[in-house]
Amino acid sequence: MSIPHVQLPYFHDLPAADEEAFRRIVARIAETHELIPYSDAMQRIDSGNFDRPYAAFSFDDGFISNLRIAKILEDFGTRGMFFVPTEFIGTRTTAEARAFFGFADGVDEGAMSWHDLELLKQRGHEIGNHTSGHKVLSWVSPGEAIDQISSGAEAIRAQLGECHHFAWPRGRYFHMTALAAQAVFDAGHSSCASAERGAHSRREAQPLRDTCIRRNHVLASWPQRHIDFFFASTALQSIGSPDLWPGELQIL
Ligand SMILES: [Zn+2]
């Protein structure tokens, strides 16, 4: 855990019952890592030069419980990245939320509003693009994939003034295409994040567009040793890895 690297733990919704567990997880990570905002982490990954362990938190889907989580991060002196599917913003009921994501259950809350996101941004948090409709980019037509990416960025820029980072829905390699990865950078984003497990460690400088960002999904309900295992093993595996896109997703 002490090798210089960047860890990107990420979460979805965090119901009130999980808040204390989340606070313990942040405290535990802060023992071994300096907590930094996501865009700072991207700059460090871009340069490839890390002098110590860092961690940046991100949260996918824009659930309303993320507002309380943002306060906890502030207690630890850091800020979060919130990747939002823009058409989900403002969704109030659980039923609407389930309909949006296409799940029969497992989604128990609605979304933040644009006003909530504006307030988060004013407090130093960051808002990233997670497509407009949370469509799986490898399952829709190439044209629709490009539209999902560009319309999400446009909506965030129209409402909040800027949008620099992207994370694709579902996050596994097989949920992405090379064409969509190209479209992410064509739409003006400077980074593109997966949900494939991994960390980023010291290496030669490499443009962010050649780097597939790896994040470690964490559930607040997991035992701490389980989380420690993912962090330590991915930090070790990242040594000497250039973090390139896998062959089938290589941007031409
Ligand atoms: Zn998502």
py3Dmol code that shows the C-alpha trace and the ligand (Angstrom):
import py3Dmol

protein = """\
ATOM      1  CA  MET A   1       0.000   0.000   0.000  1.00  0.00           C
ATOM      2  CA  SER A   2       2.974   2.316   0.508  1.00  0.00           C
ATOM      3  CA  ILE A   3       4.196   2.233  -3.106  1.00  0.00           C
ATOM      4  CA  PRO A   4       3.561   5.506  -4.957  1.00  0.00           C
ATOM      5  CA  HIS A   5       0.308   5.087  -6.907  1.00  0.00           C
ATOM      6  CA  VAL A   6      -3.181   6.498  -7.448  1.00  0.00           C
ATOM      7  CA  GLN A   7      -6.243   4.614  -6.227  1.00  0.00           C
ATOM      8  CA  LEU A   8      -9.683   5.539  -7.567  1.00  0.00           C
ATOM      9  CA  PRO A   9     -12.294   3.983  -5.268  1.00  0.00           C
ATOM     10  CA  TYR A  10     -15.809   4.423  -6.611  1.00  0.00           C
ATOM     11  CA  PHE A  11     -19.314   3.993  -5.277  1.00  0.00           C
ATOM     12  CA  HIS A  12     -22.938   4.388  -6.355  1.00  0.00           C
ATOM     13  CA  ASP A  13     -25.715   5.271  -3.909  1.00  0.00           C
ATOM     14  CA  LEU A  14     -24.913   5.227  -0.199  1.00  0.00           C
ATOM     15  CA  PRO A  15     -28.058   4.908   1.909  1.00  0.00           C
ATOM     16  CA  ALA A  16     -28.051   6.541   5.358  1.00  0.00           C
ATOM     17  CA  ALA A  17     -27.478   3.127   6.964  1.00  0.00           C
ATOM     18  CA  ASP A  18     -24.107   2.889   5.178  1.00  0.00           C
ATOM     19  CA  GLU A  19     -22.885   6.367   6.076  1.00  0.00           C
ATOM     20  CA  GLU A  20     -20.817   5.425   9.117  1.00  0.00           C
ATOM     21  CA  ALA A  21     -19.256   2.538   7.208  1.00  0.00           C
ATOM     22  CA  PHE A  22     -18.383   4.961   4.415  1.00  0.00           C
ATOM     23  CA  ARG A  23     -16.815   7.358   6.914  1.00  0.00           C
ATOM     24  CA  ARG A  24     -14.671   4.497   8.269  1.00  0.00           C
ATOM     25  CA  ILE A  25     -13.583   3.564   4.739  1.00  0.00           C
ATOM     26  CA  VAL A  26     -12.513   7.135   3.985  1.00  0.00           C
ATOM     27  CA  ALA A  27     -10.652   7.338   7.307  1.00  0.00           C
ATOM     28  CA  ARG A  28      -8.899   4.048   6.585  1.00  0.00           C
ATOM     29  CA  ILE A  29      -7.805   5.144   3.091  1.00  0.00           C
ATOM     30  CA  ALA A  30      -6.633   8.492   4.497  1.00  0.00           C
ATOM     31  CA  GLU A  31      -4.243   6.604   6.819  1.00  0.00           C
ATOM     32  CA  THR A  32      -2.226   5.391   3.834  1.00  0.00           C
ATOM     33  CA  HIS A  33      -3.130   7.767   0.984  1.00  0.00           C
ATOM     34  CA  GLU A  34      -3.297  11.513   0.457  1.00  0.00           C
ATOM     35  CA  LEU A  35      -6.870  12.299  -0.605  1.00  0.00           C
ATOM     36  CA  ILE A  36      -7.030  14.456  -3.731  1.00  0.00           C
ATOM     37  CA  PRO A  37      -9.777  15.584  -6.155  1.00  0.00           C
ATOM     38  CA  TYR A  38     -10.344  13.458  -9.255  1.00  0.00           C
ATOM     39  CA  SER A  39      -8.974  16.025 -11.729  1.00  0.00           C
ATOM     40  CA  ASP A  40      -5.760  16.252  -9.677  1.00  0.00           C
ATOM     41  CA  ALA A  41      -5.527  12.452  -9.867  1.00  0.00           C
ATOM     42  CA  MET A  42      -5.928  12.625 -13.659  1.00  0.00           C
ATOM     43  CA  GLN A  43      -3.091  15.164 -13.890  1.00  0.00           C
ATOM     44  CA  ARG A  44      -0.855  12.876 -11.851  1.00  0.00           C
ATOM     45  CA  ILE A  45      -1.747   9.870 -14.023  1.00  0.00           C
ATOM     46  CA  ASP A  46      -1.064  11.998 -17.130  1.00  0.00           C
ATOM     47  CA  SER A  47       2.447  12.811 -15.918  1.00  0.00           C
ATOM     48  CA  GLY A  48       3.030   9.254 -14.642  1.00  0.00           C
ATOM     49  CA  ASN A  49       4.997  10.593 -11.719  1.00  0.00           C
ATOM     50  CA  PHE A  50       3.764   9.794  -8.208  1.00  0.00           C
ATOM     51  CA  ASP A  51       5.818  10.466  -5.120  1.00  0.00           C
ATOM     52  CA  ARG A  52       3.447   8.710  -2.711  1.00  0.00           C
ATOM     53  CA  PRO A  53       0.025   6.969  -2.564  1.00  0.00           C
ATOM     54  CA  TYR A  54      -2.952   9.119  -3.530  1.00  0.00           C
ATOM     55  CA  ALA A  55      -6.681   8.379  -3.657  1.00  0.00           C
ATOM     56  CA  ALA A  56      -9.548  10.176  -5.409  1.00  0.00           C
ATOM     57  CA  PHE A  57     -13.195   9.229  -4.837  1.00  0.00           C
ATOM     58  CA  SER A  58     -15.825   9.048  -7.555  1.00  0.00           C
ATOM     59  CA  PHE A  59     -19.537   8.233  -7.511  1.00  0.00           C
ATOM     60  CA  ASP A  60     -21.588   7.007 -10.458  1.00  0.00           C
ATOM     61  CA  ASP A  61     -25.224   7.698 -11.379  1.00  0.00           C
ATOM     62  CA  GLY A  62     -26.001  10.863  -9.381  1.00  0.00           C
ATOM     63  CA  PHE A  63     -28.156   9.395  -6.603  1.00  0.00           C
ATOM     64  CA  ILE A  64     -29.591  11.808  -4.033  1.00  0.00           C
ATOM     65  CA  SER A  65     -27.638  10.153  -1.173  1.00  0.00           C
ATOM     66  CA  ASN A  66     -24.440  11.462  -2.773  1.00  0.00           C
ATOM     67  CA  LEU A  67     -25.242  14.863  -1.215  1.00  0.00           C
ATOM     68  CA  ARG A  68     -24.611  13.558   2.312  1.00  0.00           C
ATOM     69  CA  ILE A  69     -21.524  11.719   1.121  1.00  0.00           C
ATOM     70  CA  ALA A  70     -20.100  14.956  -0.270  1.00  0.00           C
ATOM     71  CA  LYS A  71     -20.259  16.423   3.262  1.00  0.00           C
ATOM     72  CA  ILE A  72     -18.305  13.448   4.647  1.00  0.00           C
ATOM     73  CA  LEU A  73     -15.579  13.944   2.020  1.00  0.00           C
ATOM     74  CA  GLU A  74     -15.430  17.618   3.005  1.00  0.00           C
ATOM     75  CA  ASP A  75     -14.883  16.551   6.631  1.00  0.00           C
ATOM     76  CA  PHE A  76     -11.736  14.789   5.400  1.00  0.00           C
ATOM     77  CA  GLY A  77     -10.605  17.834   3.422  1.00  0.00           C
ATOM     78  CA  THR A  78     -11.192  16.345  -0.004  1.00  0.00           C
ATOM     79  CA  ARG A  79     -13.773  16.557  -2.791  1.00  0.00           C
ATOM     80  CA  GLY A  80     -15.577  13.998  -4.942  1.00  0.00           C
ATOM     81  CA  MET A  81     -16.216  13.406  -8.633  1.00  0.00           C
ATOM     82  CA  PHE A  82     -19.858  12.711  -9.452  1.00  0.00           C
ATOM     83  CA  PHE A  83     -20.414  11.026 -12.819  1.00  0.00           C
ATOM     84  CA  VAL A  84     -24.032  11.659 -13.810  1.00  0.00           C
ATOM     85  CA  PRO A  85     -26.269  10.385 -16.639  1.00  0.00           C
ATOM     86  CA  THR A  86     -27.834  13.731 -17.472  1.00  0.00           C
ATOM     87  CA  GLU A  87     -31.363  12.479 -18.265  1.00  0.00           C
ATOM     88  CA  PHE A  88     -31.526  10.937 -14.761  1.00  0.00           C
ATOM     89  CA  ILE A  89     -30.924  14.312 -13.081  1.00  0.00           C
ATOM     90  CA  GLY A  90     -34.066  15.550 -11.329  1.00  0.00           C
ATOM     91  CA  THR A  91     -35.692  12.094 -11.179  1.00  0.00           C
ATOM     92  CA  ARG A  92     -37.553  12.056  -7.881  1.00  0.00           C
ATOM     93  CA  THR A  93     -39.135   8.696  -7.229  1.00  0.00           C
ATOM     94  CA  THR A  94     -37.698   5.223  -6.817  1.00  0.00           C
ATOM     95  CA  ALA A  95     -40.132   3.922  -9.446  1.00  0.00           C
ATOM     96  CA  GLU A  96     -38.865   6.455 -12.002  1.00  0.00           C
ATOM     97  CA  ALA A  97     -35.275   5.661 -11.065  1.00  0.00           C
ATOM     98  CA  ARG A  98     -35.816   1.928 -11.598  1.00  0.00           C
ATOM     99  CA  ALA A  99     -37.489   2.613 -14.926  1.00  0.00           C
ATOM    100  CA  PHE A 100     -34.548   4.798 -15.992  1.00  0.00           C
ATOM    101  CA  PHE A 101     -31.923   2.155 -15.206  1.00  0.00           C
ATOM    102  CA  GLY A 102     -34.125  -0.746 -16.343  1.00  0.00           C
ATOM    103  CA  PHE A 103     -33.894  -2.544 -12.990  1.00  0.00           C
ATOM    104  CA  ALA A 104     -36.781  -4.214 -11.208  1.00  0.00           C
ATOM    105  CA  ASP A 105     -35.146  -3.612  -7.819  1.00  0.00           C
ATOM    106  CA  GLY A 106     -31.835  -2.665  -6.249  1.00  0.00           C
ATOM    107  CA  VAL A 107     -32.426   1.041  -6.897  1.00  0.00           C
ATOM    108  CA  ASP A 108     -34.013   2.650  -3.861  1.00  0.00           C
ATOM    109  CA  GLU A 109     -33.710   6.377  -4.382  1.00  0.00           C
ATOM    110  CA  GLY A 110     -33.992   9.161  -6.925  1.00  0.00           C
ATOM    111  CA  ALA A 111     -31.436  11.576  -8.315  1.00  0.00           C
ATOM    112  CA  MET A 112     -29.856  14.876  -7.416  1.00  0.00           C
ATOM    113  CA  SER A 113     -31.223  17.965  -9.196  1.00  0.00           C
ATOM    114  CA  TRP A 114     -29.226  20.359 -11.375  1.00  0.00           C
ATOM    115  CA  HIS A 115     -29.435  22.815  -8.484  1.00  0.00           C
ATOM    116  CA  ASP A 116     -27.851  20.189  -6.177  1.00  0.00           C
ATOM    117  CA  LEU A 117     -25.042  19.686  -8.703  1.00  0.00           C
ATOM    118  CA  GLU A 118     -24.519  23.444  -8.956  1.00  0.00           C
ATOM    119  CA  LEU A 119     -24.156  23.661  -5.159  1.00  0.00           C
ATOM    120  CA  LEU A 120     -21.730  20.706  -5.130  1.00  0.00           C
ATOM    121  CA  LYS A 121     -19.642  22.407  -7.786  1.00  0.00           C
ATOM    122  CA  GLN A 122     -19.597  25.643  -5.773  1.00  0.00           C
ATOM    123  CA  ARG A 123     -18.191  23.620  -2.842  1.00  0.00           C
ATOM    124  CA  GLY A 124     -15.337  22.330  -4.991  1.00  0.00           C
ATOM    125  CA  HIS A 125     -16.749  18.954  -6.071  1.00  0.00           C
ATOM    126  CA  GLU A 126     -16.614  17.930  -9.729  1.00  0.00           C
ATOM    127  CA  ILE A 127     -19.329  16.744 -12.092  1.00  0.00           C
ATOM    128  CA  GLY A 128     -18.448  14.316 -14.874  1.00  0.00           C
ATOM    129  CA  ASN A 129     -20.267  12.821 -17.844  1.00  0.00           C
ATOM    130  CA  HIS A 130     -21.777   9.320 -17.531  1.00  0.00           C
ATOM    131  CA  THR A 131     -23.730   9.617 -20.872  1.00  0.00           C
ATOM    132  CA  SER A 132     -27.172  11.181 -21.246  1.00  0.00           C
ATOM    133  CA  GLY A 133     -29.306   8.032 -20.964  1.00  0.00           C
ATOM    134  CA  HIS A 134     -26.995   5.490 -19.233  1.00  0.00           C
ATOM    135  CA  LYS A 135     -27.038   3.340 -22.375  1.00  0.00           C
ATOM    136  CA  VAL A 136     -24.499   0.529 -22.708  1.00  0.00           C
ATOM    137  CA  LEU A 137     -22.296   1.947 -25.457  1.00  0.00           C
ATOM    138  CA  SER A 138     -21.419  -1.426 -27.009  1.00  0.00           C
ATOM    139  CA  TRP A 139     -25.106  -2.415 -27.227  1.00  0.00           C
ATOM    140  CA  VAL A 140     -26.420   0.636 -29.125  1.00  0.00           C
ATOM    141  CA  SER A 141     -25.623   1.741 -32.686  1.00  0.00           C
ATOM    142  CA  PRO A 142     -22.378   3.684 -33.237  1.00  0.00           C
ATOM    143  CA  GLY A 143     -24.423   6.824 -33.920  1.00  0.00           C
ATOM    144  CA  GLU A 144     -26.411   6.463 -30.724  1.00  0.00           C
ATOM    145  CA  ALA A 145     -23.226   5.816 -28.717  1.00  0.00           C
ATOM    146  CA  ILE A 146     -21.692   9.044 -30.016  1.00  0.00           C
ATOM    147  CA  ASP A 147     -24.907  10.931 -29.232  1.00  0.00           C
ATOM    148  CA  GLN A 148     -25.065   9.500 -25.687  1.00  0.00           C
ATOM    149  CA  ILE A 149     -21.544  10.803 -25.055  1.00  0.00           C
ATOM    150  CA  SER A 150     -21.828  14.223 -26.713  1.00  0.00           C
ATOM    151  CA  SER A 151     -25.323  15.075 -25.446  1.00  0.00           C
ATOM    152  CA  GLY A 152     -24.290  14.250 -21.859  1.00  0.00           C
ATOM    153  CA  ALA A 153     -21.293  16.569 -22.124  1.00  0.00           C
ATOM    154  CA  GLU A 154     -23.378  19.315 -23.741  1.00  0.00           C
ATOM    155  CA  ALA A 155     -26.029  19.170 -21.012  1.00  0.00           C
ATOM    156  CA  ILE A 156     -23.435  19.424 -18.234  1.00  0.00           C
ATOM    157  CA  ARG A 157     -21.609  22.280 -19.975  1.00  0.00           C
ATOM    158  CA  ALA A 158     -24.907  24.125 -20.548  1.00  0.00           C
ATOM    159  CA  GLN A 159     -25.942  23.777 -16.900  1.00  0.00           C
ATOM    160  CA  LEU A 160     -22.613  23.954 -15.073  1.00  0.00           C
ATOM    161  CA  GLY A 161     -20.180  25.543 -17.511  1.00  0.00           C
ATOM    162  CA  GLU A 162     -17.634  22.732 -17.883  1.00  0.00           C
ATOM    163  CA  CYS A 163     -17.220  18.974 -18.195  1.00  0.00           C
ATOM    164  CA  HIS A 164     -13.752  17.405 -18.457  1.00  0.00           C
ATOM    165  CA  HIS A 165     -14.062  13.751 -17.467  1.00  0.00           C
ATOM    166  CA  PHE A 166     -16.112  10.740 -18.572  1.00  0.00           C
ATOM    167  CA  ALA A 167     -16.970   7.296 -17.174  1.00  0.00           C
ATOM    168  CA  TRP A 168     -18.921   4.799 -19.264  1.00  0.00           C
ATOM    169  CA  PRO A 169     -22.048   2.973 -17.963  1.00  0.00           C
ATOM    170  CA  ARG A 170     -21.507  -0.511 -16.462  1.00  0.00           C
ATOM    171  CA  GLY A 171     -17.770   0.051 -16.850  1.00  0.00           C
ATOM    172  CA  ARG A 172     -16.490  -3.327 -18.060  1.00  0.00           C
ATOM    173  CA  TYR A 173     -14.385  -3.471 -21.238  1.00  0.00           C
ATOM    174  CA  PHE A 174     -17.155  -5.311 -23.091  1.00  0.00           C
ATOM    175  CA  HIS A 175     -19.534  -2.408 -22.375  1.00  0.00           C
ATOM    176  CA  MET A 176     -17.312  -0.081 -24.463  1.00  0.00           C
ATOM    177  CA  THR A 177     -16.121   0.195 -28.089  1.00  0.00           C
ATOM    178  CA  ALA A 178     -13.030   1.762 -29.678  1.00  0.00           C
ATOM    179  CA  LEU A 179     -15.281   4.116 -31.630  1.00  0.00           C
ATOM    180  CA  ALA A 180     -17.023   5.291 -28.455  1.00  0.00           C
ATOM    181  CA  ALA A 181     -13.658   5.775 -26.711  1.00  0.00           C
ATOM    182  CA  GLN A 182     -12.586   7.967 -29.633  1.00  0.00           C
ATOM    183  CA  ALA A 183     -15.890   9.894 -29.352  1.00  0.00           C
ATOM    184  CA  VAL A 184     -15.223  10.579 -25.654  1.00  0.00           C
ATOM    185  CA  PHE A 185     -12.046  12.491 -26.518  1.00  0.00           C
ATOM    186  CA  ASP A 186     -13.580  14.077 -29.638  1.00  0.00           C
ATOM    187  CA  ALA A 187     -16.277  15.500 -27.328  1.00  0.00           C
ATOM    188  CA  GLY A 188     -13.590  17.356 -25.389  1.00  0.00           C
ATOM    189  CA  HIS A 189     -13.103  15.122 -22.344  1.00  0.00           C
ATOM    190  CA  SER A 190      -9.545  14.701 -21.121  1.00  0.00           C
ATOM    191  CA  SER A 191     -10.042  11.282 -19.460  1.00  0.00           C
ATOM    192  CA  CYS A 192     -12.155   8.160 -19.880  1.00  0.00           C
ATOM    193  CA  ALA A 193     -12.788   5.859 -16.916  1.00  0.00           C
ATOM    194  CA  SER A 194     -13.757   2.208 -16.749  1.00  0.00           C
ATOM    195  CA  ALA A 195     -14.925   0.226 -13.753  1.00  0.00           C
ATOM    196  CA  GLU A 196     -12.284  -2.429 -14.358  1.00  0.00           C
ATOM    197  CA  ARG A 197     -10.264  -3.052 -11.207  1.00  0.00           C
ATOM    198  CA  GLY A 198      -6.823  -1.535 -11.034  1.00  0.00           C
ATOM    199  CA  ALA A 199      -4.659   1.292  -9.775  1.00  0.00           C
ATOM    200  CA  HIS A 200      -2.185   3.566 -11.533  1.00  0.00           C
ATOM    201  CA  SER A 201       1.455   3.688 -10.608  1.00  0.00           C
ATOM    202  CA  ARG A 202       4.669   5.361 -11.705  1.00  0.00           C
ATOM    203  CA  ARG A 203       5.578   4.991 -15.374  1.00  0.00           C
ATOM    204  CA  GLU A 204       6.739   6.949 -18.383  1.00  0.00           C
ATOM    205  CA  ALA A 205       4.638  10.029 -19.202  1.00  0.00           C
ATOM    206  CA  GLN A 206       1.756   8.974 -21.448  1.00  0.00           C
ATOM    207  CA  PRO A 207      -1.152  11.036 -22.811  1.00  0.00           C
ATOM    208  CA  LEU A 208      -4.390  10.537 -20.884  1.00  0.00           C
ATOM    209  CA  ARG A 209      -6.191   9.511 -24.095  1.00  0.00           C
ATOM    210  CA  ASP A 210      -3.886   6.471 -24.334  1.00  0.00           C
ATOM    211  CA  THR A 211      -4.668   5.539 -20.732  1.00  0.00           C
ATOM    212  CA  CYS A 212      -7.721   3.526 -19.747  1.00  0.00           C
ATOM    213  CA  ILE A 213      -8.583   4.723 -16.249  1.00  0.00           C
ATOM    214  CA  ARG A 214      -9.164   1.851 -13.799  1.00  0.00           C
ATOM    215  CA  ARG A 215     -11.267   2.273 -10.685  1.00  0.00           C
ATOM    216  CA  ASN A 216     -11.951  -0.012  -7.737  1.00  0.00           C
ATOM    217  CA  HIS A 217     -15.642  -0.483  -7.017  1.00  0.00           C
ATOM    218  CA  VAL A 218     -16.358  -0.542  -3.295  1.00  0.00           C
ATOM    219  CA  LEU A 219     -19.518  -1.385  -1.358  1.00  0.00           C
ATOM    220  CA  ALA A 220     -19.652   0.310   2.036  1.00  0.00           C
ATOM    221  CA  SER A 221     -21.060  -2.900   3.514  1.00  0.00           C
ATOM    222  CA  TRP A 222     -17.925  -4.919   2.689  1.00  0.00           C
ATOM    223  CA  PRO A 223     -15.581  -5.943   5.523  1.00  0.00           C
ATOM    224  CA  GLN A 224     -12.540  -3.654   5.680  1.00  0.00           C
ATOM    225  CA  ARG A 225     -10.110  -6.520   4.973  1.00  0.00           C
ATOM    226  CA  HIS A 226     -11.932  -7.170   1.701  1.00  0.00           C
ATOM    227  CA  ILE A 227     -11.434  -3.530   0.647  1.00  0.00           C
ATOM    228  CA  ASP A 228      -7.787  -3.572   1.831  1.00  0.00           C
ATOM    229  CA  PHE A 229      -7.223  -6.648  -0.328  1.00  0.00           C
ATOM    230  CA  PHE A 230      -8.442  -4.931  -3.512  1.00  0.00           C
ATOM    231  CA  PHE A 231      -6.419  -1.805  -2.811  1.00  0.00           C
ATOM    232  CA  ALA A 232      -3.190  -3.601  -1.973  1.00  0.00           C
ATOM    233  CA  SER A 233      -3.412  -6.165  -4.783  1.00  0.00           C
ATOM    234  CA  THR A 234      -4.242  -3.597  -7.487  1.00  0.00           C
ATOM    235  CA  ALA A 235      -1.479  -1.279  -6.244  1.00  0.00           C
ATOM    236  CA  LEU A 236       1.030  -4.133  -6.548  1.00  0.00           C
ATOM    237  CA  GLN A 237      -0.252  -5.203  -9.965  1.00  0.00           C
ATOM    238  CA  SER A 238      -0.013  -1.625 -11.262  1.00  0.00           C
ATOM    239  CA  ILE A 239       3.770  -1.472 -10.853  1.00  0.00           C
ATOM    240  CA  GLY A 240       5.298  -1.010 -14.277  1.00  0.00           C
ATOM    241  CA  SER A 241       1.937  -1.229 -16.071  1.00  0.00           C
ATOM    242  CA  PRO A 242       1.376   1.418 -18.759  1.00  0.00           C
ATOM    243  CA  ASP A 243      -2.431   1.288 -18.188  1.00  0.00           C
ATOM    244  CA  LEU A 244      -3.111   1.179 -21.928  1.00  0.00           C
ATOM    245  CA  TRP A 245      -6.475   0.373 -23.469  1.00  0.00           C
ATOM    246  CA  PRO A 246      -6.969  -3.336 -24.181  1.00  0.00           C
ATOM    247  CA  GLY A 247      -6.367  -4.229 -27.835  1.00  0.00           C
ATOM    248  CA  GLU A 248     -10.031  -4.257 -28.895  1.00  0.00           C
ATOM    249  CA  LEU A 249     -10.566  -0.751 -27.461  1.00  0.00           C
ATOM    250  CA  GLN A 250      -7.378   0.824 -28.834  1.00  0.00           C
ATOM    251  CA  ILE A 251      -8.155   4.302 -30.145  1.00  0.00           C
ATOM    252  CA  LEU A 252      -6.776   4.691 -33.675  1.00  0.00           C
TER     253      LEU A 252
END
"""
ligand_1 = """\
1
ZN
Zn -23.732 3.949 -14.001
"""
view = py3Dmol.view(width=600, height=400)
view.addModel(protein, "pdb")
view.setStyle({"model": 0}, {"cartoon": {"style": "trace"}})
view.addModel(ligand_1, "xyz")
view.setStyle({"model": 1}, {"stick": {}})
view.zoomTo()
view.show()
